[in-house]
Amino acid sequence: MDKYTRTVLTIIAVSLAAIAIQNTIPSAKARGGCGEESYNPCFVKLVN
């Protein structure tokens, strides 16, 4: 196996590992109201 192929396969393996680890982290919840309710975070787009 040449150096280029080994490098490409290593990059692919690291990328797949990062995706797998990212999916194990729970998503963040925003606090609203009196702090007892949880909401999924939202994104606001400003329109001129």
N, C-alpha and C positions, 0 to 999 in steps of 0.2 A: 504494500500500500504506500503510495507516495505521500509526500508532505502536504500537498494541496488537498487531497482527499481526506486525510486525517484531520486537517484543520476545519474543513467544511463539516465533517461529521461531528467534531467536537462542538462547533457552534450550534448545530442543530440539537445536539444532546443537552447543552446548557439552556437553550431556549425552551425546550420541552420541559425541563426540570423547573424552570422559572414559572412556566404556565401552571404546572401541577401544584407548585407551592402557593401560587397566587390564589388558586381556587380553594385552598384550605383555610384562608384567612376570612373570617366572617365580615360581612359588609357593615359599615358604620350606620348608626341610628342617630338621628337628630332629636334633641329634647324640645318639647313644645309645651305650652300651657304652664302648668305649675310644676313641671318636671316629672310628672308621673306618666305621661303619655309619650310613646315613641313613634316617630315618623320616619319613613324612608327619605333619604336626602333628595332634594330636588334641585334643578338647575333653572335659573332665571335668565332669559335672553332679553336684553334691552333693545327696544325698537325705537328708532328716531322718528 
